[in-house]
Amino acid sequence: MEGGSNSEMKGRMERQKGVNPKIEPFVPKKGYDPRELKSWAKRTGFVSTTFSGETERGGGHSRRDFDNGRDLNVSSNENVGFDLERGVDKTETVSPKIELDPILGRARNRGVEIEPISGSTDQGLRNGRGRGRGENLGRRTEMEPILRGHNEERKDARNENGNDGNSANGAVNGSGNGHIAQAATPVTEVPRKDDGNVDEEVGMGVYPDGEDPSYGGWHQSPRMKCGLRENPGVVPLMFYGLQHYLSLAGSLIFIPLITVPTMGGSDKDTADVVSTMLLVSGLTTILHSYFGTRLPLVQGSSFVYLAPALVIMNSEEYRNLADHKFRYIMRELQGAIIVGSIFQSFLGYSGLMSIFLRLVNPVVVAPTVAAVGLAFFSYGFPQAGSCVEISLPQILLILIFTLYLGGISIFGYRVFRIYAVPVSVMIIWAYAFFLTAGGAYNFKGCSPDIPNSNILIDACQKHADTMRHCRTDVSNAMRTAAWVRIPYPLQWGIPTFRLRTSIIMVIVSLVASIDSIGSYHSAAIRINLKPPSPGIVSRGIGLEGFCSVLAGLWGTGTGATTLTENVHTINATKVANRRAVQLGAALLILFSFVGKIGAILASIPQALAAAVLCFTWALIVALGLSTLQYTQNASSRNIIIVGVSLFFGLSVPAYFQQYAPETGLILPGYLIPYAAASNGPVHTGNAQFNFAMNALLSLNMVVTLLVAFVLDNTVPGSRQERGVYVWSKAEDIMTDPSSLLDYSLPSRVARCFHWAKCVGT
């Protein structure tokens, strides 16, 4: 200790005399020892005496201010570099994040990079954003050449200006008032082209509002191929847009393949609903990109609404309905979705969502989103298992593409990971076509043209289900669909409004809002943006409510919200471009006008669609649980809350579902769990209230949300342990308008909402 103190004092005296001490690189003598690294840092003057782990959270500076040089007393024209020779005031409480690379055995910078002022640039200045945007800017720092360059520059400055060694230190105002003195010799920054070589050893993570990442969750995001506001040209944007939507194909087009046959619709009805869904998804995505959060997130028919829609479809009054069953059920779904969406829109635009955000944390979001996928475990493989020779190869092929071949790059694109769903569907669909053409599903005495009529023949009853799910020529959508058809509002008739279904959709809209909250936060981190403010989140939720009203008017059967799979798509494609998403949405709208496109998609065999949905639902479960990375994963509090929420989210609905009547002759087995609303254990004097309560308590996601919400907001826990979402503050816009520029509304629209501070204009 004494030797370290003497060397430190000697170095300080040399600096005061204008002599530049030689700083040796850090070489660990033994394994990872934080005290050894800290001793080297204090001895060399590399950092202030307050080490990164000791930075005060309450009085720390934000990373944006750190990079801009406001709080570090560095002159404004030198905010890119960090001049070692000028020294850092020892009273400063902010210091670079330094840790030891356990593999390479050298210091790894997690905070501010130390680079020479002259002849070097910050890679994060691409597109004029600077490091505050959190670009992945790591570069290996060689200490000795940099210091040598600093020494030579300083020597020349002393010779020209005739100043002693203290002049350099005089450039830093030690008064601590945050103001800076002008440097004697201004340094010109020389831009350097981005060569695309990013060293992963030394990097900088951006932690909004100066939050320390020690509690886990603020991980450095990968570099994007195409950023939020970049404009690489029309052709690349069109390619990126199609790529984005093709990777989401499983979520965009497969819901009607489940809902329409369940409602008793024809193949033509399925094709029409698919076209309508493409139109609504394109419209709502464009609206969200301009007037919502403005994040590059695709809007579409959400699986959050699928389970309650199945519950309504299988209510007792519709089970034996034969004539116009599809239109009756669709009208009731439309009315319920419109009422629930109006409530969601009011929740967002009134500012109540900003208050509600204080109670929504990752420990609530994670099990709730996971329960959305788990809600279909009784539907997924039982439906896919009706034709295992198609569904099993489909599931295996998707897993091989995403897990085993996902890292293979072809012409710079990870084709198998990005296009896993569409490519595997085309391969297995062609395989199913050859099976059908080869006579694999031709049975003696059974008509291949009308498989449903085979139920009437005793010898064909056991083969009827196989023929309906496996054959590729079952659907007649291609023969009956028109070439040009424009979906229009109220195409199925006037919506029916009932209290029981409206109550269900109001609660489900809360679940959809919580799902979107998690998607907003995760997407902002993935594309290296500062998280949106509560007002911006409220604006996004309000617009999602309006978009779901449009979905109710057009009649898609489900609401339109932010798809959970957006986060996976951004990770896979490394594209988070607003223009690309808008262009892709415009293409969806054009495709919706071609009736044959919807007919082709409606002709996909049901077993094949169920196999794809098995993977999609499993992905939603994984994405939901991945939200726990923003909490302390090892905390027993969080483990118990998540475990209890998921268990009761599966067990309580199972209790209500056991009251479903024996309807095996009317409903297939995979739909019986959704038929408990009419026969549940809740019995009061109001039949509509009974239906609503039995339906809600038979939904996994609703029970999971209720349990997780109550436990997380009543069980004591620190902010670090709970992983409270760090949202940007409204004051940030006043102090630094550019910090949330990417979320700002278009100027003319912002003037209309200037009075509404709650929507983060």
C-alpha positions in Angstrom: 0.0 0.0 0.0 2.9 2.3 0.8 4.6 1.7 -2.5 1.4 2.4 -4.3 0.9 5.6 -2.4 4.4 6.8 -3.2 4.1 6.0 -6.9 0.8 7.8 -7.0 2.2 10.9 -5.2 5.2 10.8 -7.5 3.0 10.7 -10.6 1.0 13.6 -9.3 4.1 15.7 -8.6 5.4 15.0 -12.1 2.1 16.1 -13.6 2.2 19.3 -11.6 5.7 20.0 -12.9 4.6 19.4 -16.5 6.4 16.0 -16.8 4.3 13.3 -18.3 4.7 10.1 -16.3 4.9 6.9 -18.3 1.8 4.8 -17.8 2.4 1.1 -18.1 -0.4 -1.1 -19.5 -2.4 -3.1 -17.0 -1.2 -6.7 -16.9 -2.9 -8.9 -14.3 -0.5 -10.8 -12.1 -3.1 -13.4 -11.2 -6.8 -14.1 -12.1 -9.5 -11.5 -12.0 -8.8 -9.3 -9.0 -10.8 -6.1 -8.8 -8.5 -4.6 -6.1 -5.5 -5.1 -8.4 -7.3 -3.4 -11.3 -8.4 -0.6 -9.0 -4.9 -0.1 -7.6 -3.5 0.2 -11.1 -6.2 2.7 -12.1 -5.5 4.9 -9.0 -1.7 4.6 -9.4 -1.7 5.6 -13.1 -4.4 8.3 -12.8 -6.4 6.4 -15.4 -9.7 7.0 -13.5 -10.8 9.0 -10.6 -10.6 7.6 -7.1 -14.3 6.8 -7.3 -14.4 3.5 -9.2 -17.2 2.6 -11.5 -18.9 0.2 -9.1 -18.9 3.0 -6.5 -20.6 5.6 -8.6 -23.5 7.1 -6.7 -26.7 6.3 -8.4 -28.6 9.3 -7.2 -26.1 11.9 -8.2 -24.6 10.2 -11.2 -24.5 11.8 -14.6 -26.4 10.3 -17.5 -24.5 8.6 -20.2 -25.7 11.1 -22.7 -24.2 13.9 -20.7 -21.1 11.9 -20.2 -20.6 11.6 -23.9 -21.5 15.2 -24.6 -19.0 16.4 -22.1 -21.5 18.6 -20.1 -20.8 17.2 -16.7 -17.2 16.2 -17.1 -15.9 19.8 -17.5 -14.5 19.1 -20.9 -14.7 21.8 -23.5 -17.6 21.6 -26.0 -15.5 21.3 -29.0 -13.7 18.2 -27.5 -16.7 16.2 -26.5 -15.8 13.3 -28.7 -12.4 12.5 -27.2 -11.2 12.2 -23.6 -7.9 13.9 -23.0 -5.9 12.1 -20.5 -3.3 14.8 -20.2 -5.7 17.3 -18.9 -6.6 15.1 -16.1 -9.9 14.5 -14.4 -10.8 16.2 -11.2 -10.5 13.7 -8.4 -13.8 15.0 -6.9 -15.7 13.8 -9.9 -18.2 11.0 -9.1 -18.4 9.6 -12.7 -15.7 7.4 -14.1 -15.4 5.1 -17.0 -16.7 1.6 -16.6 -13.7 -0.7 -16.6 -13.6 -4.4 -16.1 -11.2 -7.2 -16.8 -11.7 -9.4 -19.8 -11.7 -12.9 -18.3 -10.5 -14.4 -21.5 -7.9 -12.0 -23.0 -6.7 -10.8 -19.6 -6.7 -7.1 -20.5 -8.8 -4.2 -19.4 -12.1 -3.8 -21.1 -13.8 -0.5 -21.2 -17.6 -0.5 -20.6 -17.9 3.2 -20.5 -16.2 6.1 -22.2 -13.5 5.1 -24.8 -10.2 6.8 -24.5 -8.9 7.7 -27.9 -6.6 10.4 -29.2 -8.2 13.7 -29.9 -6.4 14.3 -33.1 -6.8 11.9 -36.0 -9.5 9.8 -34.4 -13.2 9.9 -34.3 -16.0 8.3 -32.6 -17.7 5.7 -34.6 -20.9 6.6 -32.9 -21.2 9.9 -34.9 -22.7 8.1 -37.8 -25.9 9.8 -38.9 -25.2 12.7 -36.5 -26.4 10.9 -33.4 -23.2 10.5 -31.4 -22.7 8.0 -28.7 -25.9 9.0 -26.9 -27.7 6.7 -29.4 -25.8 3.7 -27.9 -24.1 2.5 -31.1 -21.9 -0.5 -30.7 -18.6 1.4 -30.9 -16.1 -0.8 -29.3 -12.5 -0.6 -30.3 -9.4 -2.1 -28.7 -7.5 0.6 -27.0 -3.7 0.4 -27.0 -2.6 2.6 -24.2 1.0 3.3 -24.9 0.7 4.7 -28.5 -2.2 6.8 -27.5 -0.4 8.3 -24.5 2.7 8.9 -26.7 0.5 10.8 -29.2 -0.9 12.9 -26.3 2.5 13.7 -25.0 3.8 14.8 -28.4 0.8 17.0 -28.9 1.1 18.6 -25.5 4.8 19.2 -26.0 4.1 21.0 -29.2 1.4 23.1 -27.6 3.7 24.1 -24.7 6.5 25.1 -27.1 4.1 27.2 -29.3 2.3 28.9 -26.5 5.1 29.2 -24.0 2.9 27.8 -21.2 4.0 25.6 -18.5 2.6 22.2 -17.7 -0.1 23.7 -15.6 -1.8 25.3 -18.6 -3.2 22.0 -19.7 -4.7 21.4 -16.3 -6.1 24.9 -16.4 -8.4 23.9 -19.3 -10.5 22.0 -16.8 -12.6 24.1 -14.5 -12.4 22.4 -11.1 -15.1 24.5 -9.5 -17.6 21.8 -10.2 -20.3 24.2 -11.6 -20.5 22.3 -14.9 -19.0 25.1 -17.0 -15.9 24.7 -19.0 -13.0 26.8 -20.0 -11.9 27.1 -23.7 -8.9 25.1 -24.5 -5.7 27.0 -25.6 -5.5 25.1 -28.9 -8.7 24.0 -30.4 -8.6 20.5 -31.9 -10.1 19.7 -35.2 -12.0 16.5 -35.5 -11.1 14.4 -38.6 -14.1 12.2 -39.6 -13.2 8.6 -40.3 -15.2 6.3 -42.5 -17.1 3.5 -40.8 -15.2 0.4 -42.0 -17.7 -1.9 -40.3 -15.1 -3.6 -38.2 -16.3 -3.5 -34.7 -14.2 -5.0 -31.9 -16.4 -6.7 -29.4 -13.9 -6.4 -26.6 -14.2 -2.7 -25.8 -17.7 -1.2 -26.1 -20.0 1.2 -24.5 -23.5 0.4 -23.3 -26.1 3.1 -22.9 -28.0 3.1 -19.7 -30.8 5.7 -19.7 -30.9 8.1 -16.9 -27.6 7.0 -15.6 -28.9 3.6 -14.4 -26.2 1.2 -13.5 -26.5 -2.2 -15.3 -25.4 -4.1 -12.2 -28.9 -5.5 -11.6 -29.0 -7.0 -15.1 -30.9 -6.1 -18.1 -29.2 -3.2 -19.9 -27.1 -5.2 -22.4 -25.3 -3.7 -25.3 -27.4 -4.1 -28.4 -26.1 -5.4 -31.7 -25.3 -3.1 -34.6 -28.2 -2.5 -37.0 -27.7 -3.0 -40.7 -30.2 -0.3 -41.4 -31.0 2.2 -38.6 -34.2 3.9 -37.7 -34.0 7.0 -40.0 -31.5 5.8 -42.6 -32.5 5.9 -46.3 -30.4 3.4 -48.3 -32.7 3.8 -51.4 -36.0 2.5 -52.6 -34.8 -1.0 -53.7 -33.0 -1.8 -50.4 -36.0 -0.5 -48.4 -38.4 -2.6 -50.4 -36.2 -5.7 -49.8 -35.9 -4.9 -46.1 -39.7 -4.3 -45.9 -40.6 -7.6 -47.5 -38.0 -9.4 -45.4 -39.5 -7.9 -42.2 -43.0 -9.1 -43.0 -42.0 -12.5 -44.3 -40.3 -13.2 -41.0 -43.6 -12.4 -39.3 -45.7 -14.5 -41.7 -46.6 -17.0 -39.0 -48.3 -14.2 -37.0 -49.9 -12.3 -39.9 -51.8 -14.9 -41.9 -52.4 -18.0 -39.8 -55.0 -16.7 -37.3 -57.8 -16.8 -39.9 -56.9 -20.4 -40.7 -58.0 -21.2 -37.1 -60.9 -18.8 -36.5 -62.9 -19.0 -39.7 -63.3 -22.8 -39.9 -64.2 -22.7 -36.2 -66.9 -20.1 -36.9 -68.3 -22.3 -39.7 -67.0 -20.2 -42.5 -66.4 -21.4 -46.0 -63.0 -21.4 -47.8 -64.0 -18.2 -49.6 -64.7 -16.6 -46.2 -61.2 -17.7 -45.0 -59.6 -16.0 -48.1 -61.6 -12.8 -47.6 -60.6 -12.6 -43.9 -57.0 -13.2 -44.8 -57.2 -10.3 -47.3 -58.9 -8.1 -44.7 -56.2 -8.9 -42.2 -53.5 -7.9 -44.7 -55.2 -4.6 -45.3 -55.8 -3.8 -41.6 -52.2 -4.8 -40.7 -50.8 -2.4 -43.4 -53.1 0.5 -42.4 -52.4 0.2 -38.7 -48.7 -0.2 -39.1 -48.5 3.0 -41.1 -50.6 4.8 -38.6 -48.4 3.6 -35.7 -45.2 4.6 -37.5 -46.5 8.2 -37.9 -48.8 8.8 -34.9 -47.9 6.1 -32.4 -44.6 5.5 -30.7 -43.0 5.8 -34.2 -40.9 2.6 -33.5 -40.5 0.3 -36.5 -43.0 -2.2 -35.1 -45.5 -4.2 -37.2 -49.1 -4.1 -36.1 -51.4 -7.0 -36.8 -53.9 -9.5 -35.4 -52.6 -10.4 -32.0 -52.7 -13.8 -30.4 -53.8 -12.0 -27.2 -57.3 -11.7 -28.8 -57.3 -15.3 -30.2 -58.1 -17.2 -27.0 -61.1 -14.9 -26.0 -62.3 -15.1 -29.6 -62.3 -18.9 -29.4 -64.2 -18.7 -26.1 -66.9 -16.6 -27.7 -67.1 -18.8 -30.8 -67.7 -21.9 -28.7 -70.4 -20.4 -26.5 -73.5 -22.6 -26.1 -75.8 -20.6 -28.2 -73.6 -21.0 -31.3 -72.8 -24.7 -31.0 -75.8 -25.9 -32.9 -76.3 -22.9 -35.1 -76.2 -23.9 -38.8 -77.4 -21.0 -41.0 -75.1 -18.0 -41.3 -73.1 -19.1 -38.2 -70.0 -17.3 -39.5 -71.6 -13.9 -39.8 -73.4 -14.1 -36.5 -70.2 -14.9 -34.6 -68.2 -12.4 -36.6 -70.6 -9.6 -35.8 -70.5 -10.3 -32.1 -66.7 -10.4 -32.2 -66.7 -7.0 -34.0 -68.9 -5.4 -31.4 -66.9 -6.7 -28.5 -63.6 -5.7 -30.1 -64.8 -2.2 -30.8 -65.9 -1.7 -27.1 -62.7 -3.0 -25.7 -60.6 -0.9 -28.1 -62.5 2.3 -27.2 -61.6 1.6 -23.6 -57.9 1.0 -24.6 -57.8 4.2 -26.6 -59.3 6.2 -23.7 -56.7 4.6 -21.4 -53.9 5.9 -23.6 -55.0 9.3 -24.7 -56.4 10.3 -21.3 -53.0 9.8 -19.7 -54.1 7.1 -17.3 -51.6 4.7 -18.9 -48.8 7.0 -17.7 -50.0 6.3 -14.1 -50.6 2.6 -14.8 -47.0 2.3 -16.0 -45.8 2.8 -12.5 -47.3 -0.5 -11.6 -46.2 -2.5 -14.6 -42.7 -4.0 -14.3 -40.9 -6.8 -16.1 -41.9 -9.3 -13.4 -45.5 -8.6 -14.5 -44.9 -8.5 -18.2 -42.8 -11.7 -18.4 -45.3 -14.3 -17.1 -48.2 -12.5 -18.8 -46.7 -12.6 -22.3 -45.5 -16.2 -21.7 -49.1 -17.1 -20.7 -50.4 -15.8 -24.1 -48.3 -18.5 -25.8 -49.1 -21.2 -23.2 -52.8 -20.6 -23.6 -52.7 -22.7 -26.8 -50.8 -25.7 -25.6 -54.1 -27.7 -25.7 -54.7 -26.6 -29.3 -51.3 -26.6 -30.9 -50.1 -30.2 -31.3 -53.5 -31.9 -31.0 -54.4 -30.0 -34.1 -51.0 -30.6 -35.8 -51.1 -34.2 -34.8 -54.0 -34.9 -37.1 -51.4 -35.2 -39.9 -48.1 -36.0 -38.3 -46.4 -36.8 -41.7 -46.7 -33.1 -42.5 -46.6 -31.4 -39.1 -43.6 -33.1 -37.7 -41.3 -32.4 -40.7 -42.5 -28.8 -40.6 -41.7 -28.3 -36.9 -38.3 -30.1 -37.3 -37.4 -28.0 -40.4 -38.2 -24.7 -38.6 -36.0 -25.7 -35.6 -33.2 -26.8 -37.9 -33.3 -23.5 -39.8 -33.5 -21.3 -36.7 -31.2 -23.2 -34.4 -28.7 -25.2 -36.4 -28.4 -23.2 -39.7 -29.3 -19.8 -38.3 -25.7 -18.7 -38.2 -25.0 -19.5 -41.9 -24.7 -16.3 -43.9 -25.5 -16.2 -47.6 -24.5 -13.0 -49.4 -24.3 -11.3 -46.0 -27.8 -12.4 -44.9 -28.7 -15.1 -42.5 -31.3 -16.5 -44.8 -32.3 -19.5 -42.7 -32.9 -17.6 -39.6 -34.8 -14.7 -41.2 -36.9 -16.8 -43.6 -37.3 -19.9 -41.5 -41.1 -19.8 -41.6 -41.8 -19.0 -45.2 -39.1 -21.2 -46.6 -40.0 -24.2 -44.5 -43.7 -23.8 -45.3 -43.0 -23.8 -49.1 -40.8 -26.9 -48.8 -43.3 -28.9 -46.7 -46.3 -27.6 -48.7 -44.6 -28.9 -51.8 -43.9 -32.2 -50.0 -47.6 -32.4 -49.0 -48.6 -31.8 -52.6 -46.6 -34.7 -53.8 -48.1 -36.9 -51.1 -51.6 -35.9 -52.3 -50.8 -36.3 -55.9 -49.2 -39.7 -55.3 -52.3 -41.1 -53.7 -51.1 -41.2 -50.1 -54.5 -40.0 -48.9 -56.8 -41.9 -51.4 -58.9 -44.4 -49.5 -61.2 -47.0 -51.1 -64.7 -45.7 -51.4 -63.9 -42.2 -50.1 -64.2 -39.2 -52.4 -61.0 -37.0 -52.4 -63.0 -34.1 -53.9 -65.4 -33.7 -51.0 -63.7 -35.0 -47.8 -66.4 -33.6 -45.5 -69.1 -35.8 -47.1 -67.1 -38.9 -46.1 -68.4 -38.6 -42.6 -71.6 -40.0 -43.8 -69.9 -43.2 -45.0 -69.0 -45.6 -42.2 -65.9 -46.9 -43.9 -64.6 -43.4 -44.5 -65.3 -41.8 -41.1 -61.9 -42.7 -39.7 -60.2 -41.3 -42.7 -62.2 -38.1 -43.0 -60.2 -36.1 -40.5 -56.9 -37.1 -42.1 -58.1 -36.1 -45.6 -59.4 -32.8 -44.4 -56.2 -31.9 -42.6 -53.5 -33.4 -44.9 -54.7 -33.0 -48.5 -53.6 -29.9 -50.4 -56.7 -30.0 -52.7 -59.3 -29.7 -50.0 -59.7 -26.0 -50.1 -61.7 -24.5 -53.0 -60.7 -20.9 -52.2 -58.7 -20.6 -55.4 -61.7 -21.5 -57.5 -64.2 -19.3 -55.7 -62.1 -16.2 -54.8 -62.2 -13.2 -57.1 -59.1 -11.8 -58.6 -59.8 -8.3 -57.3 -61.6 -7.6 -54.1 -61.3 -4.6 -51.9 -62.2 -5.2 -48.2 -64.5 -2.6 -46.8 -65.9 -1.7 -43.3 -68.9 -3.6 -42.1 -68.6 -6.1 -44.8 -70.1 -8.8 -42.6 -73.0 -6.7 -41.4 -73.7 -4.3 -38.4 -71.7 -5.3 -35.3 -73.6 -6.8 -32.4 -72.9 -5.3 -28.9 -73.4 -7.4 -25.8 -72.4 -6.7 -22.3 -70.9 -10.1 -21.6 -68.5 -10.1 -24.6 -67.7 -6.4 -24.1 -66.5 -7.1 -20.5 -64.3 -9.8 -21.8 -62.6 -7.6 -24.4 -62.2 -4.7 -22.0 -60.1 -6.9 -19.8 -58.3 -8.5 -22.7 -57.4 -5.0 -24.0 -55.4 -4.5 -20.7 -53.5 -7.7 -21.4 -52.8 -6.4 -24.9 -51.5 -3.1 -23.5 -49.1 -4.8 -21.1 -47.9 -7.0 -24.0 -47.2 -3.8 -26.1 -45.5 -2.1 -23.2 -42.9 -4.9 -23.0 -42.5 -4.7 -26.8 -41.9 -1.0 -26.8 -39.2 -1.2 -24.2 -37.4 -4.2 -25.7 -37.5 -2.8 -29.2 -36.1 0.5 -28.1 -33.2 -1.3 -26.4 -32.6 -3.5 -29.5 -32.3 -0.5 -31.8 -30.2 1.5 -29.4 -32.7 4.2 -28.7 -33.4 5.8 -25.4 -36.6 4.3 -24.0 -39.8 6.3 -24.7 -41.3 8.5 -22.0 -44.5 7.4 -20.3 -46.4 10.0 -22.4 -45.1 8.4 -25.6 -46.1 4.9 -24.3 -49.6 6.3 -23.6 -49.7 7.7 -27.1 -48.8 4.3 -28.6 -51.4 2.5 -26.5 -54.1 5.1 -27.4 -53.4 4.6 -31.1 -53.4 0.8 -30.7 -56.9 1.2 -29.3 -57.9 3.2 -32.4 -56.3 0.6 -34.7 -58.3 -2.1 -33.0 -61.4 -0.1 -33.6 -60.5 -0.3 -37.3 -60.0 -4.0 -37.0 -63.4 -4.3 -35.5 -65.1 -2.3 -38.2 -63.4 -4.2 -41.0 -64.0 -7.5 -39.3 -60.8 -9.4 -38.8 -62.0 -11.4 -35.8 -59.3 -10.1 -33.5 -57.8 -6.7 -32.4 -54.8 -5.1 -34.0 -51.9 -4.5 -31.7 -48.1 -4.6 -31.7 -46.9 -8.1 -32.5 -44.7 -9.6 -29.8 -42.6 -11.3 -32.4 -41.3 -7.9 -33.6 -38.4 -8.1 -31.1 -37.3 -11.4 -32.6 -37.6 -10.1 -36.1 -35.4 -7.1 -35.3 -32.8 -9.4 -33.7 -32.8 -11.7 -36.7 -32.8 -9.2 -39.5 -30.7 -6.4 -37.8 -33.0 -4.0 -39.6 -35.0 -1.4 -37.6 -35.9 1.1 -40.3 -39.1 3.1 -40.2 -39.3 3.6 -43.9 -38.8 -0.1 -44.6 -41.7 -1.0 -42.3 -43.9 1.6 -43.9 -43.0 0.4 -47.4 -43.7 -3.2 -46.5 -47.1 -2.1 -45.0 -47.9 -0.4 -48.3 -47.2 -3.6 -50.1 -49.5 -5.5 -47.7 -52.3 -3.1 -48.6 -51.7 -3.7 -52.3 -51.7 -7.5 -51.8 -55.0 -7.3 -49.9 -56.7 -6.1 -53.1 -55.7 -9.2 -55.0 -58.2 -11.8 -53.9 -56.2 -14.7 -55.2 -53.3 -14.0 -52.8 -55.6 -14.4 -49.9 -57.0 -17.6 -51.5 -53.5 -19.1 -51.9 -52.8 -18.4 -48.2 -56.1 -19.8 -47.2 -55.3 -23.1 -49.1 -52.5 -24.0 -46.7 -53.3 -27.4 -45.1 -54.6 -27.0 -41.5 -52.0 -29.4 -40.0 -49.2 -27.4 -41.7 -50.6 -24.1 -40.2 -51.0 -25.7 -36.8 -47.3 -26.8 -36.9 -46.1 -23.3 -37.7 -48.3 -21.9 -34.9 -46.7 -24.4 -32.4 -43.4 -22.7 -33.1 -44.8 -19.2 -33.1 -46.5 -19.7 -29.7 -43.4 -21.3 -28.3 -41.5 -18.2 -29.5 -43.9 -15.9 -27.7 -43.4 -17.8 -24.5 -39.6 -17.4 -24.9 -39.9 -13.7 -25.7 -42.1 -13.2 -22.7 -39.7 -14.9 -20.3 -36.7 -13.1 -21.8 -38.1 -9.9 -20.3 -36.8 -11.2 -16.9 -33.3 -10.1 -18.1 -34.2 -6.6 -16.8 -34.6 -7.9 -13.3 -32.4 -9.7 -10.8 -32.9 -13.3 -12.1 -31.5 -14.9 -9.0 -33.9 -13.1 -6.7 -36.1 -15.5 -4.8 -38.8 -12.9 -4.7 -39.0 -12.7 -8.5 -38.6 -16.5 -9.0 -41.5 -17.2 -6.7 -43.7 -14.5 -8.2 -43.1 -15.7 -11.8 -43.5 -19.4 -10.8 -46.7 -18.9 -8.8 -48.2 -16.7 -11.6 -47.5 -19.2 -14.3 -48.7 -22.2 -12.3 -52.0 -20.6 -11.3 -52.3 -19.1 -14.7 -52.5 -22.7 -16.0 -54.2 -24.4 -13.1 -57.1 -22.1 -12.4 -58.3 -22.1 -16.0 -58.0 -25.9 -15.9 -60.4 -25.9 -13.0 -63.0 -23.8 -14.8 -62.5 -25.8 -18.0 -63.5 -29.0 -16.3 -67.1 -27.7 -16.1 -67.3 -27.7 -19.9 -70.1 -30.1 -21.0 -69.4 -33.3 -22.8 -69.4 -31.9 -26.3 -67.1 -34.3 -28.1 -69.7 -35.0 -30.7 -70.1 -31.3 -31.4 -66.7 -29.8 -30.8 -63.3 -31.4 -31.4 -61.2 -32.1 -28.4 -58.8 -29.2 -28.9 -61.7 -26.7 -28.7 -63.3 -28.1 -25.5 -61.1 -26.0 -23.1 -62.6 -22.9 -24.8 -66.2 -23.9 -24.1 -66.3 -23.4 -20.4 -67.8 -19.9 -20.4 -71.4 -21.1 -20.7 -71.1 -23.8 -18.0 -68.5 -22.5 -15.5 -68.8 -22.6 -11.7 -69.7 -18.9 -11.3 -73.4 -18.6 -10.8 -75.1 -15.3 -9.9 -78.4 -13.7 -10.7 -77.0 -12.2 -14.0 -76.4 -14.6 -16.8 -74.2 -12.2 -18.8 -72.0 -11.6 -15.8 -71.7 -15.3 -15.2 -70.6 -15.8 -18.8 -68.0 -13.0 -18.6 -66.5 -14.2 -15.3 -66.4 -17.9 -16.4 -64.8 -16.8 -19.7 -62.2 -14.5 -18.1 -61.1 -17.0 -15.4 -60.8 -19.7 -18.0 -58.2 -17.6 -19.9 -54.6 -18.3 -18.9 -53.2 -14.9 -19.6 -55.9 -13.1 -17.5 -55.3 -15.2 -14.4 -51.5 -14.9 -14.8 -51.7 -11.1 -15.1 -54.0 -10.9 -12.1 -51.7 -13.0 -9.9 -48.4 -11.4 -11.1 -49.8 -7.8 -10.8 -51.0 -8.2 -7.2 -47.9 -10.0 -6.0 -45.3 -7.7 -7.7 -47.0 -4.6 -6.3 -47.5 -5.9 -2.8 -44.4 -7.9 -2.1 -41.5 -5.7 -0.9 -38.6 -5.3 -3.2 -36.0 -2.7 -4.3 -36.1 -1.1 -7.7 -33.0 -3.0 -8.7 -34.5 -6.3 -7.7 -37.9 -5.7 -9.3 -36.2 -4.4 -12.5 -38.5 -1.4 -12.7 -38.7 -0.2 -16.3 -36.6 2.8 -16.9 -38.6 5.2 -19.0 -37.4 8.5 -20.2 -38.6 11.6 -18.3 -40.7 14.4 -19.8 -38.1 16.8 -18.5 -35.5 15.3 -20.9 -37.4 16.9 -23.8 -37.1 20.3 -22.2 -33.4 20.0 -21.4 -32.3 18.1 -24.5 -35.0 18.1 -27.3 -32.9 15.8 -29.5 -32.8 13.0 -26.9 -36.3 11.8 -27.9 -36.4 13.2 -31.4 -37.0 9.7 -32.9 -40.3 9.5 -31.1 -41.6 13.0 -32.0 -44.8 13.4 -33.9 -44.7 15.1 -37.4 -44.6 18.9 -36.8 -48.2 19.6 -38.1 -49.6 16.8 -36.0 -47.6 17.8 -32.9 -49.3 21.3 -33.1 -52.7 19.7 -32.8 -51.6 17.7 -29.7 -49.6 20.5 -28.2 -52.1 20.8 -25.4 -52.0 17.1 -24.5 -48.8 16.7 -22.5 -49.8 13.2 -21.5 -49.2 11.9 -25.0 -45.6 13.0 -25.2 -45.7 15.3 -28.2 
